[in-house]
């Protein structure tokens, strides 16, 4: 560019080099090309990424589509294979169905497509009403029985379930149709069978029932016989009856509950039922627990029979058999059992002198001899009455004029029945007994035979109840061994023998108590006279001493001293009279006269709590017998209150059971590791063992497990039986313990009886050398088995402390 500047005479001009311009243009062109290449590369990469992503997405879509097709096919196959008809309805139009419902109603697929849902429903109004009234989702599904119309016009019974659905925003329903025509036939047949069953059960004498489970167990069903048994006159009221209220005994109720929980069924259990009218009956009941798949009880089926009459007849029959057996076995005893030594006089003795001698010796007969120890005749009260008094003869006549001669003699091995026959045949009242050495110094009297023959259990009990003096009771006490000897020889069970003996003790105690109260002021409060130990367990033997106590009702603190003084004084009278009758004082002074054992209910509870909660082996060893407590007079309720308290107290007291088990384990059978008897010697007895200690081991085992398992029995055999029933003892363990107990008790009774027969004091000390080989072998086996049982006790109790 050039321009002149006239004023100054200048020429101004600008310019650029062409080469510089070309160079700059070249640089710009290169830069643009470079940027374009970069942009093209980025666009290419983006396009590549987009294509790659689209390819992956398409593969996923195809894969999902394939899975959806497969799922659809599976669902369709599942629906088509269903044993129920499926119909989907959207906006009141049928949009889907399976072949089951098509085939069920006999249509073709094309025919069914053209049909409305209402065309196959017989009860159209019912379905319409369900849909109208089901606006709320919570009111569906609805289930109902209906009839469907088949192609041939027949009606088909079906069960229909209606469910609400929402399919792609469209409201609709699914109908599930189930063919129930076969079920109807089965139900009809079942109804007929049920009616037949009800007809049968309502016409049999056995009661059948069903109840719910639990403390509020109610009757669900009951037949007429069961209703009559429980005295229910209104069958519509059975649902309000609690079956547990029908149990008369709370102990029986607990036992049945425990058995049902442990064994799921009870077979022929005898219980007492308190009927709705208040009467009490004896019933035989069987229960069967019905459970669900998880083993949980749903309800209980039962059978019940009223056996009150049968039980009474059975008891009477047993009593009669016992009486007959006792009398029969008694008559088969040797005459020496009742033979008595009678005085003797010379043949020339006057009748008057003979009578004086008879009165002096309190005898009813007199042997007459020429030479001493060689009697030739006998003078009896009958002879005196018939030949002196009735004929008014001179009493100074020699006895030879009126005596009975020759003597009728039987060897001492002859039986009483034989003597009785001869007495009736010869019309005599006395028969002389010849001993093994040939001497004749004793005779048996028909009056003694007749009297002893009828000293049966029942009659002796009756004599106790009407006894008017302590001397009468003493005479009865002395006659008890005769009866028990007969029972032992007749093969009676040991539990029967000891129970009868304990019953005698109870009745004598009650009679002494009644007689004492007749001459004593009225008791200030109710009380109970209780027995402990062997008598408390009903296991009394011939070696009898007293173990007893008194429980009296609680009184105000200010009256306690006076009331306790009353009962201690009364107890002193009871213990003294029992001792005079024949029940010796307890050497350990465990008797009601001891202030320690004459307490109120509350004080007894405190005492037991001390023994249990603060237990130690030494204390428990001394008070074991107090856990075998039984009522023997007056208030049964007070005794039961204390018994219930004891069982409730010992629950979960592991330390108590630990120490109690220690005491049991301390009782060792008298046998060495090598199977030899362990014997001791006393002044009177050499090389003996105490059989009572061995029996005590079994009674202690039974007591230990009974207290632990709430078995409210005191008798050892009954404790063992209950423990077996509830599963604590196996059948083998129960059989072993019960059989061994019976064997040892029988040996003990026979040993004591032998001592009584030779007029010695009975004891419990057995000399193994005096036993037979079989008896020694049996004892060794028993001792070994009892030693082995120690292992179970250790496992069950020694590890129970946590």
Helices and strands as residue ranges (DSSP letters): E 2-5, E 10-13, H 18-81, E 85-90, E 93-97, H 99-105, H 109-113, G 117-119, H 124-132, G 137-139, E 142-149, E 155-167, E 170-179, H 181-201, E 207-212, E 219-222, H 224-229, G 235-240, G 243-246, H 250-263, E 265-274, E 280-291, E 297-306, H 308-331, G 335-337, E 340-341, E 344-346, H 351-360, E 365-371, E 374-380, H 381-384, I 385-389, G 399-401, E 409-411, H 416-426, E 430-434, E 440-445, H 446-453, H 457-466, H 470-489, H 494-518, E 527-531, H 533-536, E 548-552, H 557-581, G 595-597, E 598-600, H 601-613, H 617-623, G 624-627, E 630-634, H 636-649, H 654-665, E 689-690, H 691-708, H 716-725, H 731-757, E 765-766, G 768-770, H 773-793, I 794-798
